[in-house]
């Protein structure tokens, strides 16, 4: 599997299914700015609410081949293997990327488990082979990586801008980045601290 992160802003995405698993998929797509359509004969209340609020387009019936028209990404969460095999086959035939929850054989891609700390995102995956292990690893890292990591990442981005503004060569810039990391990250505990502006200026001068 080739790891990749997609910009889904404004992209048309279809979710087939409208249960609890489908809800998680829908919320994940909406968080990334996707344009989401949901098709299913039975719909849970939270998805109905999203449709009522105009967050998603809801089609309350069984899947039809024409539902794929104009779609760029498809997520399957029906729990019905026959339905998902058929939809997956159609997607592959049309060159539309498809993922089926917990059925790796039907997938063109897998959805990783994600840890978010501000602009920092860590993605964990097992190629669909051991999702239980990935889930537990995510829980472990979520515990180890506290909320300070989000502020740290914002500061790191700002520090990079400061370095680039100085017009430093690659060797000098890398030395600044190494100093920033070494001074703020405890590699044993995975704890971080946010450096002051005075510290950052001192690292640049040195």
N, CA, C and O of each residue as an XYZ file, in Angstrom:
824
protein
N       0.837     -1.194      0.000
C       0.000      0.000      0.000
C       0.881      1.256      0.000
O       1.843      1.347      0.762
N       0.548      2.196     -0.842
C       1.289      3.447     -0.936
C       0.631      4.472     -0.015
O      -0.520      4.846     -0.238
N       1.340      4.931      1.014
C       0.721      5.884      1.952
C       0.503      7.235      1.288
O       1.361      7.728      0.556
N      -0.667      7.832      1.557
C      -1.015      9.095      0.929
C      -2.040      9.804      1.801
O      -2.821      9.158      2.500
N      -2.038     11.137      1.761
C      -3.060     11.928      2.444
C      -3.784     12.751      1.384
O      -3.143     13.448      0.597
N      -5.111     12.677      1.357
C      -5.901     13.299      0.306
C      -6.539     14.601      0.779
O      -7.002     14.706      1.915
N      -6.555     15.581     -0.102
C      -7.291     16.816      0.131
C      -8.692     16.597     -0.434
O      -8.873     16.570     -1.651
N      -9.678     16.441      0.438
C     -11.035     16.130     -0.005
C     -11.952     17.343     -0.048
O     -13.158     17.199     -0.247
N     -11.402     18.523      0.136
C     -12.244     19.718      0.116
C     -12.956     19.860     -1.230
O     -12.322     19.980     -2.279
N     -14.288     19.842     -1.173
C     -15.090     19.990     -2.379
C     -15.210     18.739     -3.215
O     -15.834     18.769     -4.276
N     -14.628     17.635     -2.767
C     -14.687     16.384     -3.521
C     -16.002     15.644     -3.232
O     -16.493     15.650     -2.103
N     -16.558     15.014     -4.260
C     -17.821     14.296     -4.111
C     -17.557     12.878     -3.614
O     -16.837     12.107     -4.248
N     -18.145     12.554     -2.483
C     -17.919     11.256     -1.849
C     -19.255     10.590     -1.518
O     -20.208     11.250     -1.104
N     -19.302      9.284     -1.708
C     -20.511      8.518     -1.449
C     -20.270      7.545     -0.303
O     -19.258      6.844     -0.270
N     -21.206      7.510      0.631
C     -21.188      6.509      1.698
C     -22.393      5.607      1.497
O     -23.530      6.080      1.507
N     -22.159      4.325      1.317
C     -23.238      3.357      1.154
C     -23.437      2.678      2.499
O     -22.571      1.946      2.979
N     -24.586      2.934      3.094
C     -24.855      2.472      4.452
C     -25.135      3.666      5.341
O     -24.638      4.762      5.085
N     -25.934      3.464      6.396
C     -26.294      4.601      7.253
C     -26.463      4.151      8.700
O     -27.381      4.585      9.396
N     -25.549      3.262      9.145
C     -25.544      2.841     10.543
C     -24.447      3.556     11.307
O     -23.958      4.599     10.872
N     -24.057      2.993     12.452
C     -23.054      3.634     13.304
C     -21.693      3.720     12.626
O     -21.018      4.746     12.718
N     -21.284      2.650     11.944
C     -19.985      2.683     11.260
C     -20.015      3.710     10.138
O     -19.059      4.462      9.948
N     -21.117      3.738      9.398
C     -21.249      4.724      8.331
C     -21.204      6.140      8.895
O     -20.629      7.035      8.275
N     -21.799      6.348     10.053
C     -21.789      7.676     10.671
C     -20.365      8.145     10.911
O     -20.046      9.305     10.652
N     -19.499      7.257     11.405
C     -18.099      7.636     11.640
C     -17.427      8.021     10.326
O     -16.643      8.969     10.276
N     -17.737      7.282      9.267
C     -17.164      7.604      7.957
C     -17.659      8.971      7.476
O     -16.879      9.779      6.972
N     -18.950      9.216      7.635
C     -19.537     10.482      7.202
C     -18.906     11.652      7.944
O     -18.527     12.651      7.333
N     -18.794     11.527      9.258
C     -18.226     12.611     10.053
C     -16.770     12.873      9.674
O     -16.325     14.021      9.644
N     -16.033     11.800      9.386
C     -14.647     11.956      8.962
C     -14.541     12.698      7.638
O     -13.666     13.547      7.468
N     -15.424     12.382      6.705
C     -15.423     13.063      5.406
C     -15.812     14.528      5.553
O     -15.192     15.405      4.952
N     -16.841     14.788      6.353
C     -17.284     16.167      6.547
C     -16.186     17.012      7.192
O     -16.015     18.184      6.856
N     -15.447     16.409      8.118
C     -14.375     17.140      8.786
C     -13.304     17.582      7.803
O     -12.590     18.552      8.056
N     -13.186     16.873      6.677
C     -12.186     17.217      5.661
C     -12.765     18.062      4.538
O     -12.082     18.324      3.549
N     -14.006     18.488      4.675
C     -14.594     19.375      3.680
C     -15.172     18.693      2.463
O     -15.415     19.345      1.447
N     -15.400     17.377      2.543
C     -15.950     16.651      1.397
C     -17.435     16.962      1.213
O     -18.122     17.367      2.150
N     -17.909     16.763     -0.012
C     -19.335     16.866     -0.335
C     -19.884     15.444     -0.282
O     -19.546     14.615     -1.127
N     -20.730     15.160      0.711
C     -21.079     13.778      1.038
C     -22.521     13.446      0.668
O     -23.450     14.194      0.973
N     -22.680     12.301      0.002
C     -23.993     11.704     -0.255
C     -24.055     10.369      0.471
O     -23.094      9.600      0.448
N     -25.175     10.095      1.110
C     -25.389      8.825      1.806
C     -26.578      8.128      1.178
O     -27.630      8.737      0.985
N     -26.414      6.841      0.856
C     -27.524      6.069      0.318
C     -27.710      4.813      1.171
O     -26.756      4.073      1.411
N     -28.940      4.580      1.626
C     -29.261      3.416      2.448
C     -30.770      3.353      2.652
O     -31.429      4.391      2.714
N     -31.326      2.145      2.758
C     -32.773      2.035      2.985
C     -33.174      2.348      4.428
O     -34.298      2.781      4.682
N     -32.256      2.127      5.367
C     -32.526      2.416      6.772
C     -31.452      3.361      7.290
O     -30.265      3.158      7.038
N     -31.866      4.382      8.005
C     -30.956      5.453      8.405
C     -31.086      5.725      9.902
O     -32.194      5.852     10.422
N     -29.946      5.814     10.591
C     -29.997      6.133     12.013
C     -30.243      7.636     12.203
O     -30.023      8.440     11.296
N     -30.697      7.983     13.388
C     -31.119      9.358     13.672
C     -30.017     10.396     13.420
O     -30.303     11.428     12.812
N     -28.754     10.167     13.865
C     -27.736     11.207     13.643
C     -27.509     11.531     12.171
O     -27.269     12.688     11.826
N     -27.578     10.530     11.299
C     -27.400     10.799      9.870
C     -28.617     11.533      9.315
O     -28.479     12.421      8.473
N     -29.806     11.164      9.784
C     -31.009     11.904      9.393
C     -30.897     13.366      9.788
O     -31.318     14.254      9.047
N     -30.325     13.607     10.965
C     -30.170     14.974     11.455
C     -29.188     15.753     10.576
O     -29.415     16.921     10.260
N     -28.087     15.086     10.183
C     -27.130     15.745      9.291
C     -27.782     16.120      7.958
O     -27.521     17.189      7.406
N     -28.633     15.226      7.453
C     -29.322     15.502      6.192
C     -30.302     16.658      6.360
O     -30.406     17.524      5.492
N     -31.019     16.664      7.482
C     -31.980     17.736      7.735
C     -31.292     19.093      7.840
O     -31.843     20.117      7.435
N     -30.078     19.082      8.390
C     -29.320     20.327      8.546
C     -28.557     20.719      7.289
O     -27.862     21.736      7.271
N     -28.685     19.909      6.232
C     -28.030     20.238      4.979
C     -26.559     19.879      4.913
O     -25.852     20.316      4.006
N     -26.089     19.080      5.874
C     -24.674     18.698      5.889
C     -24.373     17.609      4.859
O     -23.286     17.576      4.282
N     -25.338     16.723      4.633
C     -25.162     15.646      3.652
C     -26.422     15.533      2.805
O     -27.493     16.000      3.193
N     -26.276     14.908      1.646
C     -27.428     14.544      0.831
C     -27.787     13.102      1.171
O     -26.924     12.225      1.136
N     -29.034     12.853      1.494
C     -29.466     11.518      1.921
C     -30.440     10.945      0.907
O     -31.419     11.593      0.537
N     -30.160      9.705      0.453
C     -31.046      8.975     -0.452
C     -31.495      7.711      0.275
O     -30.702      6.790      0.472
N     -32.752      7.667      0.669
C     -33.265      6.553      1.490
C     -33.843      5.451      0.603
O     -35.055      5.364      0.404
N     -32.972      4.632      0.087
C     -33.330      3.458     -0.717
C     -32.089      2.601     -0.874
O     -31.008      2.974     -0.420
N     -32.245      1.451     -1.518
C     -31.097      0.597     -1.809
C     -30.228      1.240     -2.893
O     -30.697      2.044     -3.699
N     -28.960      0.862     -2.885
C     -27.991      1.401     -3.839
C     -28.377      1.071     -5.267
O     -28.816     -0.040     -5.566
N     -28.207      2.061     -6.158
C     -28.362      1.868     -7.593
C     -27.032      2.187     -8.280
O     -26.253      2.998     -7.779
N     -26.778      1.561     -9.405
C     -25.532      1.801    -10.120
C     -25.318      3.289    -10.407
O     -24.190      3.779    -10.364
N     -26.393      3.990    -10.696
C     -26.296      5.409    -11.043
C     -25.840      6.272     -9.870
O     -25.465      7.428    -10.066
N     -25.868      5.723     -8.650
C     -25.406      6.492     -7.488
C     -23.918      6.812     -7.583
O     -23.431      7.719     -6.909
N     -23.198      6.073     -8.416
C     -21.760      6.308     -8.579
C     -21.452      7.458     -9.528
O     -20.312      7.918     -9.604
N     -22.463      7.919    -10.249
C     -22.231      8.994    -11.226
C     -21.667     10.230    -10.528
O     -22.267     10.758     -9.592
N     -20.510     10.679    -10.997
C     -19.900     11.887    -10.460
C     -19.147     11.713     -9.155
O     -18.596     12.681     -8.632
N     -19.110     10.498     -8.615
C     -18.437     10.280     -7.339
C     -16.936     10.053     -7.547
O     -16.513      9.420     -8.514
N     -16.147     10.587     -6.612
C     -14.698     10.450     -6.679
C     -14.153      9.484     -5.636
O     -13.035      8.985     -5.767
N     -14.945      9.221     -4.604
C     -14.511      8.340     -3.511
C     -15.752      7.676     -2.943
O     -16.785      8.324     -2.779
N     -15.656      6.374     -2.638
C     -16.806      5.635     -2.105
C     -16.383      4.861     -0.865
O     -15.359      4.177     -0.863
N     -17.185      4.978      0.189
C     -16.972      4.213      1.421
C     -18.180      3.313      1.638
O     -19.324      3.764      1.583
N     -17.909      2.033      1.886
C     -18.973      1.054      2.080
C     -19.048      0.655      3.543
O     -18.043      0.290      4.153
N     -20.250      0.728      4.097
C     -20.444      0.360      5.503
C     -21.854     -0.174      5.697
O     -22.624      0.337      6.510
N     -22.177     -1.213      4.933
C     -23.532     -1.773      4.986
C     -23.623     -3.011      5.871
O     -24.686     -3.313      6.413
N     -22.511     -3.726      6.020
C     -22.548     -5.004      6.724
C     -23.080     -6.130      5.866
O     -23.167     -7.266      6.332
N     -23.437     -5.845      4.624
C     -23.968     -6.843      3.696
C     -22.877     -7.149      2.670
O     -22.603     -6.334      1.789
N     -22.259     -8.317      2.784
C     -21.125     -8.653      1.930
C     -21.495     -8.681      0.446
O     -20.704     -8.239     -0.388
N     -22.660     -9.181      0.104
C     -23.053     -9.244     -1.301
C     -23.188     -7.845     -1.901
O     -22.718     -7.585     -3.008
N     -23.828     -6.962     -1.165
C     -23.980     -5.585     -1.636
C     -22.621     -4.936     -1.811
O     -22.368     -4.281     -2.822
N     -21.751     -5.113     -0.839
C     -20.448     -4.457     -0.889
C     -19.565     -5.035     -1.989
O     -18.788     -4.305     -2.604
N     -19.674     -6.332     -2.242
C     -18.928     -6.920     -3.356
C     -19.382     -6.322     -4.685
O     -18.561     -6.012     -5.548
N     -20.685     -6.163     -4.842
C     -21.219     -5.602     -6.084
C     -20.786     -4.154     -6.263
O     -20.341     -3.764     -7.343
N     -20.914     -3.357     -5.208
C     -20.552     -1.945     -5.325
C     -19.047     -1.801     -5.559
O     -18.615     -0.980     -6.367
N     -18.259     -2.600     -4.849
C     -16.811     -2.544     -5.025
C     -16.430     -2.879     -6.465
O     -15.580     -2.214     -7.058
N     -17.056     -3.905     -7.020
C     -16.776     -4.297     -8.409
C     -17.106     -3.154     -9.366
O     -16.343     -2.867    -10.288
N     -18.243     -2.509     -9.141
C     -18.632     -1.389     -9.999
C     -17.646     -0.229     -9.883
O     -17.298      0.405    -10.879
N     -17.203      0.041     -8.658
C     -16.240      1.132     -8.446
C     -14.942      0.863     -9.182
O     -14.403      1.748     -9.848
N     -14.440     -0.354     -9.064
C     -13.192     -0.700     -9.722
C     -13.345     -0.604    -11.245
O     -12.427     -0.182    -11.948
N     -14.505     -0.998    -11.731
C     -14.762     -0.927    -13.167
C     -14.769      0.519    -13.646
O     -14.330      0.814    -14.757
N     -15.266      1.414    -12.809
C     -15.361      2.833    -13.172
C     -14.123      3.636    -12.742
O     -14.061      4.844    -12.970
N     -13.152      2.975    -12.128
C     -11.945      3.645    -11.641
C     -12.257      4.661    -10.530
O     -11.645      5.726    -10.454
N     -13.215      4.307     -9.683
C     -13.554      5.125     -8.523
C     -12.967      4.450     -7.284
O     -13.183      3.258     -7.066
N     -12.233      5.200     -6.481
C     -11.591      4.636     -5.301
C     -12.642      4.198     -4.290
O     -13.589      4.933     -4.010
N     -12.468      2.980     -3.735
C     -13.478      2.423     -2.834
C     -12.828      1.797     -1.608
O     -11.750      1.207     -1.680
N     -13.512      1.942     -0.488
C     -13.094      1.302      0.758
C     -14.310      0.635      1.385
O     -15.382      1.234      1.474
N     -14.135     -0.605      1.817
C     -15.196     -1.337      2.516
C     -14.737     -1.605      3.939
O     -13.673     -2.185      4.157
N     -15.530     -1.188      4.892
C     -15.151     -1.322      6.299
C     -14.881     -2.777      6.655
O     -15.756     -3.631      6.511
N     -13.657     -3.057      7.125
C     -13.255     -4.376      7.623
C     -13.253     -5.475      6.561
O     -13.297     -6.655      6.909
N     -13.202     -5.118      5.269
C     -13.126     -6.122      4.196
C     -11.989     -5.716      3.262
O     -12.245     -5.149      2.200
N     -10.739     -5.995      3.635
C      -9.586     -5.543      2.843
C      -9.630     -5.951      1.378
O      -9.169     -5.204      0.514
N     -10.184     -7.137      1.085
C     -10.189     -7.625     -0.288
C     -11.012     -6.742     -1.219
O     -10.808     -6.770     -2.433
N     -11.929     -5.967     -0.674
C     -12.788     -5.124     -1.503
C     -12.274     -3.691     -1.611
O     -12.909     -2.848     -2.246
N     -11.139     -3.416     -0.999
C     -10.657     -2.035     -0.890
C      -9.575     -1.687     -1.907
O      -8.720     -2.510     -2.234
N      -9.631     -0.455     -2.399
C      -8.517      0.127     -3.148
C      -7.555      0.829     -2.193
O      -6.384      1.029     -2.515
N      -8.052      1.197     -1.029
C      -7.248      1.892     -0.029
C      -7.805      1.565      1.352
O      -8.946      1.122      1.487
N      -6.994      1.787      2.360
C      -7.418      1.564      3.743
C      -7.402      2.882      4.496
O      -6.585      3.760      4.217
N      -8.304      3.012      5.444
C      -8.359      4.211      6.266
C      -7.527      3.983      7.522
O      -7.831      3.080      8.301
N      -6.491      4.776      7.733
C      -5.649      4.579      8.908
C      -6.345      5.078     10.168
O      -7.323      5.824     10.115
N      -5.814      4.647     11.283
C      -6.223      5.212     12.558
C      -5.407      6.484     12.754
O      -4.193      6.478     12.551
N      -6.065      7.579     13.149
C      -5.421      8.895     13.139
C      -5.386      9.503     14.534
O      -6.361      9.460     15.284
N      -4.234     10.067     14.854
C      -4.070     10.854     16.076
C      -3.855     12.292     15.645
O      -2.958     12.573     14.851
N      -4.666     13.206     16.157
C      -4.586     14.613     15.766
C      -4.227     15.474     16.964
O      -4.882     15.428     18.005
N      -3.189     16.249     16.796
C      -2.782     17.234     17.797
C      -2.531     18.546     17.045
O      -1.418     18.798     16.582
N      -3.558     19.370     16.929
C      -3.424     20.579     16.130
C      -3.158     20.227     14.683
O      -3.906     19.459     14.077
N      -2.089     20.791     14.121
C      -1.720     20.493     12.737
C      -0.977     19.168     12.598
O      -0.719     18.719     11.481
N      -0.636     18.552     13.700
C       0.089     17.286     13.657
C      -0.886     16.128     13.521
O      -1.848     16.016     14.281
N      -0.625     15.266     12.539
C      -1.436     14.062     12.362
C      -0.514     12.864     12.236
O       0.409     12.854     11.422
N      -0.777     11.863     13.049
C      -0.068     10.604     12.963
C      -1.051      9.548     12.495
O      -2.111      9.365     13.094
N      -0.697      8.855     11.426
C      -1.578      7.837     10.846
C      -0.972      6.459     11.071
O       0.199      6.226     10.774
N      -1.783      5.553     11.597
C      -1.339      4.189     11.870
C      -2.167      3.222     11.039
O      -3.388      3.355     10.958
N      -1.511      2.256     10.425
C      -2.226      1.306      9.583
C      -1.543     -0.046      9.601
O      -0.345     -0.151      9.865
N      -2.324     -1.082      9.317
C      -1.789     -2.444      9.239
C      -2.120     -3.074      7.890
O      -2.047     -4.293      7.735
N      -2.486     -2.242      6.913
C      -2.890     -2.787      5.626
C      -4.192     -3.548      5.707
O      -4.485     -4.390      4.857
N      -4.980     -3.249      6.741
C      -6.254     -3.936      6.927
C      -6.124     -5.272      7.616
O      -7.129     -5.945      7.844
N      -4.895     -5.683      7.959
C      -4.684     -7.020      8.500
C      -4.915     -7.176      9.989
O      -5.329     -8.247     10.435
N      -4.656     -6.127     10.776
C      -4.795     -6.248     12.232
C      -5.320     -4.939     12.823
O      -4.602     -4.272     13.568
N      -6.560     -4.561     12.502
C      -7.094     -3.293     13.003
C      -7.148     -3.219     14.523
O      -7.056     -2.129     15.088
N      -7.296     -4.355     15.193
C      -7.340     -4.339     16.659
C      -6.008     -3.859     17.227
O      -5.987     -3.145     18.229
N      -4.893     -4.245     16.597
C      -3.573     -3.813     17.066
C      -3.370     -2.329     16.815
O      -2.820     -1.619     17.657
N      -3.813     -1.864     15.660
C      -3.688     -0.447     15.330
C      -4.490      0.397     16.309
O      -4.028      1.445     16.762
N      -5.691     -0.062     16.633
C      -6.537      0.691     17.559
C      -5.881      0.833     18.928
O      -5.945      1.895     19.546
N      -5.256     -0.231     19.393
C      -4.609     -0.183     20.706
C      -3.331      0.659     20.677
O      -3.001      1.335     21.651
N      -2.623      0.612     19.563
C      -1.455      1.478     19.415
C      -1.863      2.945     19.407
O      -1.185      3.796     19.983
N      -2.980      3.227     18.747
C      -3.462      4.605     18.728
C      -3.789      5.074     20.143
O      -3.443      6.192     20.524
N      -4.453      4.225     20.919
C      -4.798      4.589     22.289
C      -3.543      4.843     23.123
O      -3.511      5.760     23.944
N      -2.510      4.024     22.906
C      -1.252      4.199     23.630
C      -0.608      5.539     23.270
O      -0.191      6.291     24.151
N      -0.531      5.832     21.970
C       0.114      7.064     21.538
C      -0.711      8.300     21.898
O      -0.150      9.363     22.164
N      -2.022      8.169     21.908
C      -2.858      9.285     22.332
C      -2.576      9.635     23.794
O      -2.598     10.801     24.188
N      -2.315      8.604     24.576
C      -1.978      8.836     25.981
C      -0.605      9.487     26.114
O      -0.409     10.386     26.931
N       0.343      9.020     25.299
C       1.718      9.529     25.400
C       1.867     10.930     24.810
O       2.645     11.740     25.314
N       1.133     11.211     23.759
C       1.271     12.488     23.058
C       0.184     13.444     23.548
O      -0.941     13.419     23.048
N       0.514     14.269     24.507
C      -0.446     15.184     25.104
C      -0.805     16.349     24.198
O      -0.239     16.491     23.114
N      -1.742     17.185     24.634
C      -2.197     18.320     23.816
C      -1.109     19.345     23.515
O      -1.228     20.112     22.559
N      -0.038     19.364     24.333
C       1.046     20.320     24.079
C       1.671     20.108     22.709
O       2.233     21.039     22.131
N       1.576     18.889     22.185
C       2.136     18.615     20.862
C       1.493     19.494     19.784
O       2.160     19.883     18.825
N       0.214     19.805     19.934
C      -0.436     20.669     18.952
C       0.165     22.061     18.945
O       0.421     22.621     17.879
N       0.396     22.636     20.143
C       1.010     23.964     20.248
C       2.450     23.905     19.754
O       2.932     24.824     19.092
N       3.127     22.810     20.087
C       4.518     22.630     19.646
C       4.606     22.640     18.121
O       5.503     23.261     17.551
N       3.675     21.952     17.466
C       3.701     21.891     16.005
C       3.450     23.265     15.387
O       4.074     23.624     14.388
N       2.536     24.032     15.982
C       2.294     25.394     15.497
C       3.558     26.240     15.641
O       3.899     27.013     14.746
N       4.249     26.088     16.770
C       5.489     26.824     17.004
C       6.578     26.382     16.028
O       7.352     27.206     15.541
N       6.634     25.087     15.745
C       7.622     24.565     14.799
C       7.395     25.150     13.407
O       8.351     25.492     12.710
N       6.135     25.263     13.005
C       5.836     25.851     11.695
C       6.283     27.315     11.654
O       6.845     27.778     10.661
N       6.023     28.028     12.742
C       6.424     29.426     12.801
C       7.952     29.567     12.795
O       8.498     30.479     12.176
N       8.624     28.655     13.490
C      10.094     28.685     13.537
C      10.664     28.423     12.144
O      11.649     29.049     11.750
N      10.064     27.522     11.414
C      10.516     27.259     10.037
C      10.409     28.531      9.199
O      11.293     28.826      8.394
N       9.316     29.288      9.390
C       9.175     30.544      8.669
C      10.264     31.535      9.024
O      10.755     32.267      8.165
N      10.643     31.556     10.312
C      11.716     32.446     10.750
C      13.036     32.065     10.095
O      13.803     32.928      9.668
N      13.293     30.755     10.019
C      14.535     30.277      9.412
C      14.575     30.646      7.929
O      15.590     31.125      7.425
N      13.469     30.419      7.248
C      13.434     30.717      5.805
C      13.584     32.221      5.547
O      14.193     32.637      4.561
N      13.016     33.026      6.452
C      13.115     34.480      6.281
C      14.563     34.965      6.393
O      14.907     36.010      5.842
N      15.412     34.217      7.101
C      16.823     34.598      7.230
C      17.634     34.261      5.983
O      18.763     34.728      5.831
N      17.068     33.461      5.100
C      17.780     33.097      3.876
C      18.981     32.206      4.129
O      19.978     32.289      3.411
N      18.899     31.354      5.143
C      20.027     30.488      5.479
C      20.204     29.378      4.449
O      19.249     28.973      3.786
N      21.425     28.897      4.325
C      21.694     27.752      3.473
C      21.137     26.488      4.107
O      20.727     26.492      5.268
N      21.126     25.403      3.334
C      20.526     24.159      3.817
C      21.209     23.659      5.086
O      20.531     23.250      6.028
N      22.545     23.685      5.125
C      23.260     23.178      6.291
C      22.910     23.992      7.537
O      22.645     23.426      8.597
N      22.911     25.326      7.407
C      22.592     26.171      8.556
C      21.134     25.995      8.983
O      20.829     25.956     10.175
N      20.236     25.888      7.996
C      18.814     25.712      8.315
C      18.598     24.389      9.043
O      17.883     24.340     10.044
N      19.215     23.313      8.544
C      19.068     22.012      9.191
C      19.618     22.045     10.612
O      19.075     21.396     11.506
N      20.697     22.802     10.819
C      21.261     22.921     12.167
C      20.266     23.597     13.102
O      20.153     23.215     14.267
N      19.545     24.600     12.601
C      18.509     25.271     13.403
C      17.378     24.305     13.740
O      16.901     24.268     14.874
N      16.955     23.531     12.756
C      15.857     22.592     12.984
C      16.277     21.505     13.971
O      15.494     21.107     14.833
N      17.525     21.025     13.841
C      18.031     20.024     14.783
C      18.040     20.580     16.206
O      17.673     19.892     17.159
N      18.464     21.829     16.331
C      18.528     22.468     17.648
C      17.127     22.596     18.242
O      16.915     22.301     19.418
N      16.181     23.036     17.426
C      14.794     23.178     17.883
C      14.279     21.850     18.432
O      13.704     21.799     19.520
N      14.490     20.781     17.672
C      13.981     19.464     18.077
C      14.689     18.970     19.336
O      14.042     18.510     20.277
N      16.007     19.067     19.351
C      16.781     18.555     20.481
C      16.445     19.277     21.780
O      16.439     18.670     22.851
N      16.165     20.569     21.681
C      15.911     21.373     22.870
C      14.480     21.265     23.383
O      14.199     21.675     24.509
N      13.572     20.722     22.577
C      12.157     20.754     22.970
C      11.490     19.390     23.088
O      10.382     19.291     23.614
N      12.145     18.336     22.606
C      11.516     17.011     22.609
C      12.305     16.051     23.486
O      13.517     15.905     23.326
N      11.617     15.402     24.410
C      12.213     14.336     25.218
C      11.899     13.019     24.518
O      10.765     12.543     24.571
N      12.888     12.434     23.867
C      12.628     11.248     23.056
C      12.316     10.020     23.889
O      11.784      9.044     23.360
N      12.630     10.038     25.171
C      12.317      8.895     26.031
C      10.855      8.903     26.440
O      10.180      7.875     26.376
N      10.364     10.064     26.860
C       8.992     10.155     27.362
C       7.998     10.623     26.309
O       6.788     10.531     26.514
N       8.507     11.134     25.166
C       7.686     11.734     24.114
C       6.944     12.980     24.608
O       5.883     13.334     24.095
N       7.524     13.629     25.608
C       6.982     14.903     26.075
C       7.653     16.036     25.314
O       8.791     15.905     24.864
N       6.946     17.143     25.173
C       7.509     18.306     24.500
C       7.252     19.563     25.338
O       6.363     19.606     26.189
N       8.057     20.563     25.064
C       7.795     21.876     25.640
C       7.833     22.895     24.510
O       8.484     22.679     23.488
N       7.144     23.985     24.698
C       7.074     25.027     23.675
C       8.132     26.085     23.999
O       8.067     26.713     25.055
N       9.101     26.289     23.107
C      10.172     27.262     23.387
C       9.677     28.698     23.279
O       8.731     28.988     22.546
N      10.319     29.580     24.008
C       9.977     30.997     23.942
C      10.529     31.609     22.659
O      11.379     31.016     21.993
N      10.040     32.795     22.319
C      10.552     33.488     21.140
C      12.020     33.873     21.328
O      12.793     33.892     20.370
N      12.392     34.178     22.570
C      13.783     34.532     22.847
C      14.713     33.349     22.572
O      15.799     33.520     22.018
N      14.279     32.152     22.962
C      15.067     30.946     22.696
C      15.238     30.739     21.187
O      16.336     30.461     20.704
N      14.158     30.879     20.476
C      14.209     30.657     19.044
C      15.150     31.653     18.357
O      15.905     31.288     17.456
N      15.094     32.889     18.786
C      15.996     33.906     18.233
C      17.446     33.563     18.539
O      18.330     33.757     17.705
N      17.683     33.051     19.746
C      19.057     32.674     20.128
C      19.563     31.530     19.262
O      20.726     31.517     18.860
N      18.682     30.564     18.971
C      19.099     29.441     18.121
C      19.426     29.927     16.720
O      20.361     29.434     16.090
N      18.660     30.889     16.235
C      18.931     31.435     14.910
C      20.277     32.171     14.884
O      21.036     32.044     13.923
N      20.568     32.931     15.928
C      21.817     33.684     15.956
C      23.031     32.768     16.055
O      24.098     33.070     15.520
N      22.852     31.631     16.756
C      23.983     30.736     16.954
C      24.226     29.846     15.746
O      25.148     29.031     15.756
